[in-house]
Amino acid sequence: MDYELGKEVVRNEEGFFSAIREFANEIKKRDDFVVVFHHDADGSASGAIAIKALEREGKKVSSICLKQLYKENIPQIQELGKTFLFVDFGSGQLDYLVEAFGEDFFVLDHHQPVLVDGLMPLAKWHINPLLFGINGGTELSGSGVTFFFALALNEKNFDLSVLGIVGALGDMQDSNHNCSLIGLNRKILDIGVKHNLIEVKKDLRLYGRVSRPLVSFLTFSTNPLLPTLTANEDNVKAFLTQLEIPLKDPFTEKWLTYNDLPFEKQRELTSALLVLLLENNTPEWKLKELIGEVYTFKKEDPSSPLYDGKEFATMLNACSRNKHSEIALSVCMGDRNEGYSKAIALMDAHRENLRKGIEFVKQKGVEERESFYFFDAGNSIDESIVGVIAGMLYGSIIQENKPIIALAHNEDGSIKASGRGTSELVRRGLNIGGALKEISQIVEGVEGGGHKIAAGMKIPSDKLNIVLDLLEEKFCEQLEL
């Protein structure tokens, strides 16, 4: 299927599902699989869905997790098996996958495909919602594509809908003006609800609503930052006391979470937080993000982070971004013992690293160019979380009027650039992934791509200034500055 630069693709859900069925039928004929998956939450969920679905069919399966799919990874992948299934990446690397594998590889992805001379390289077994006019940045993630493949493989795989939702939340696909999952994600959600696996309701969306004691819940809130409360435990205690919200259960002495509170107290706390943000001139779009749909998984322990969709996704990201993707995969595969305990510890460390990273940026400051903000963290922030931190700066340290590029130094001497934007900027024309992919085709040694709202690239250190100048040019064009 042709996918041309700038060409509008007509929405075709029927064609998408037909292609998925044909893909699944071909997979049934193969064996000795290598599942290659991306290391973030969506990638880990995608990998687990693919592995479970294939193993349930009696297939031999090995797997490998990568931070990014680069050319130099190909020989390592080729040694692991005979049939290669790439999930949550592959579309942006079709040029060298076709070169290495010919027609004999499979891709389930939702990122923007690479274009060579304005056209996408032809790959026989390549499923991407973008090719069917379905938005892969907002309404179907990599785990969602992989879930629909698993369902086409065997309709009994409906239980994997939970992982399909976790991946979508990990890719922040609920971060639209309704603060809810939309499009084909909604179909996955409906399947999970129908089978009594998922519950949906409108509620406060702050992180830690299920697993964090109330004081920590507010003290460590970074998205959004809560004026006078974030990083100030004494103020939080006084705030909760003024609202007459108890911190402990009077009978068991257990520290209470937001989820433990009766509905009336939850509503009082939410109202008080809205007033606090309004009094501190928080942007309207940030206020709207405070309340929206929350997704809980009914088969999980209600006191576990895995009970809440966003906390589940954060746990997976914490594992992978702390270089333990094997633990993320283990949890997705059902480990609730040793792997789960390790994941809890990694999640606590991850939140602390994010807090320290934000403090570093506050002290160092953010530079501003005509069409984007940027900061260079050097070796002070790990490259695996610098993009996450960049996205958390909106509405507090930077305005939402332009994208932000965050730089961190890799161990090999190259530079990791992570770009983040807002949904409003995307509506105005921002396409960070497109800009990075175009630049990677212009500047030798640069590799990058991703989504319109978030993307990343690897830059040789001697090409940094050239890349920043090109980013200036691309973003000015997109935003008509």
Secondary structure, DSSP 8 states (H G I E B T S, - for coil): ---BTT------HHHHHHHHHHHHHHHHT--SEEEEEESSHHHHHHHHHHHHHHHHTT--EEEEEESS--GGGHHHHHTS-SEEEEES-SGGGHHHHHHHHTT--EEE--S----BTTB----SEEE-GGGGT--TTTS--HHHHHHHHHHHH-GGGGGGHHHHHHHHHHTTTT-STT-S--THHHHHHHHHHHTTSEEEEEEE--TTTTTSBHHHHHHT-BTTB-TTTTT-HHHHHHHHHHTT--SB-TTT--B-BGGGS-HHHHHHHHHHHHHHHHHTT--HHHHHTTEEEEEEETTS-TTSGGGBHHHHHHHHHHHHHTT-HHHHHHHHTT--SHHHHHHHHHHHHHHHHHHHHHHHHHHH--EE-SS-EEEE-TTSS-TTTHHHHHHHTBTTTB-SSS-EEEEEE-TTS-EEEEEE--HHHHHHT--HHHHHHHHHHHSTT-EEEE-SSEEEEEE-GGGHHHHHHHHHHHHHHHHT-
